[in-house]
């Protein structure tokens, strides 16, 4: 496809905060956006030109959405196969439906990435309590049981220290297909974002170091401060995934850095990623602008990290006093993004990026709020 002219409508499937930031990036690049979401009141509505609201299972809703756009992309992988295939039958979908369907299922994703020769944690894919118990005799314990689909931010996971415990955990998670993997003794967690356009041109963002608590990303920072050889290995894995999948879009590989410098890839998301939010202010082209560019048929933009940065998630509620203290400590260097969501324990309500340092300590927050 030739590059879309300015003003062309780009469809975004999903209306969450990633859709919001995609719509903002599209507007800066001169494109219109149409968001497809199951509810009109969604974060992306604040920046989109149009919102098509309705059930993802309604053919009429999908038809109306597809008729309004020139190309489509996704802001989440938790989408029905029938929806993705219906959109792809009408307009170009970037990334392709098959990539989204592979990455939304941990079992399929693990099989695909391992099949490409990408190093992943020792694991087993199980579909019964007996298989879960057998996995516990083959893997080092403790191990984690992860539902193949549906889990996110620590949900849909359970740890166990015995084979029988893994079988019980499998049952407690509702059975079905699960991935059981050994606990990884990592020195650090980091992510690498790869961009690939329809011509096969690649661009990579520098590695971003991540800190999780209770399965939720709290802090991301760049430069990541990992060995050059490890960064090169992660980049090679990212290229292997992008080329092996035929990706037209962006993908984030969440990685473990082992004490000896080796790299394991934990998960892959073929969409913008929470750890890449700092690219909005810190990089020459943000992860969101990259996806819009590639969807529109433009080549990837430059990914240079212009200066160190730290991104802190705002979780549960937003403590305005803590944000003010952060701004006072880093005058002119603090950028707050609010997603327009109602407060709720464990919910990501926004993020704040601090430029000039990759070692910002989150300020104290009042009870119920978390910054980072």
Residue, then its C-alpha position, 0 to 999 in steps of 0.5 A: x500500500x502507498x502512504x496514506x495522504x494527510x487527513x486519511x482515517x486510521x481505525x483503532x480497535x480498542x478504546x483504552x489508554x493505548x488507543x488514546x495515545x495512538x489517537x494523539x500521535x495520529x493527530x500530530x502526524x495529520x491523520x484522523x482516527x476512528x476508534x472501535x470500542x464496546x462502549x462510547x465512554x472510553x479513554x480514547x474518545x478524548x482524542x479520537x475523531x470518531x468512536x464507533x461503539x457497540x458489541x464486537x460480535x455485531x456484524x453491523x457495528x464492524x461493517x460501519x467501522x470498516x467503511x469509515x477507515x482506510x487502514x486499521x491497527x489494534x491497541x490491545x490483543x484481547x480481541x475476538x478472532x471473528x472481529x479481527x478477521x472481519x476487519x481484515x477482510x475489508x481493510x488492511x489490518x496492521x499487525x495482521x490478525x494472525x499475529x494478534x491471535x498468536x500473541x494473545x495466547x501464551x501457549x501459542x506465543x511460547x510455541x511460536x517464539x521458541x520455534x524461532x529459536x528465541x530463548x524463553x524460560x523453561x516451561x510446559x504447556x498443560x491442559x489437565x491437572x495430571x499434566x500440571x502435576x507431571x510438569x511439577x516433576x519435570x521443572x524446577x520448583x517453585x513454578x508459576x501457572x499462567x492461564x493461556x488467555x485472559x490474564x494481565x497485570x498479575x491476574x490469571x496466575x498462581x505460584x506453587x511449590x509442589x507438583x500437587x500444588x501446581x495441579x491445584x493451581x491449575x484447577x483454581x485458575x479454571x483449568x483449560x490450557x495453561x503455561x507452567x514455567x520455572x521461576x527465573x533468577x533474573x538480575x533485571x527485567x527489561x523490554x525491547x520494542x521493534x518496529x517493522x514496516x511493510x517493506x521490511x524496514x526495521x527500527x529498534x528502541x533502546x532497551x528499557x529497564x522495568x520494575x514490577x510489583x505484584x505482577x504490575x509494571x511500576x517503573x520503567x527507565x532508559x537507558x536500561x544500564x544492561x550489558x551491550x552484548x545482552x542488549x544486542x541479543x535481545x535486539x536479535x531476538x526482536x528482529x527474529x520475531x518481527x521477521x518470523x511473524x511477518x510483522x507490520x507494526x510494532x512489538x514489545x519483547x519483555x525480557x529477563x537479564x540473567x546474572x551471567x548476561x544471558x537473555x530470556x524472552x518472557x512475553x511478547x505484545x504486538x502493540x504499544x506497551x506500558x514500558x514504552x510510554x516514556x518514548x513520547x517525551x524521551x525519543x525522537x519518535x514515540x512508540x505510538x507515532x511509529x505504529x501510526x506511521x507504519x499503519x499509514x504506509x510511512x517508514x519507521x521514524x528515528x528512535x534515538x533516546x534524546x535524554x535519560x527518562x523515568x516513567x512512573x505508573x499512577x495506580x489506584x488513585x492519583x495523589x495530586x500532592x505527590x505529583x506536585x512534589x515530583x514537579x517541584x523536584x524536577x522543574x520543567x521536566x515532569x510530564x503527566x498523562x491522565x487516562x480519564x479512568x475512575x479510581x479503582x485499586x490496582x487500576x492504571x489511571x495514568x503515568x508520569x515521565x520525568x526527563x533527565x534521569x533514569x533513576x527517579x525515586x517515586x515520591x511518597x503517596x497517600x494510602x490507596x495511591x501508587x506512583x510507580 
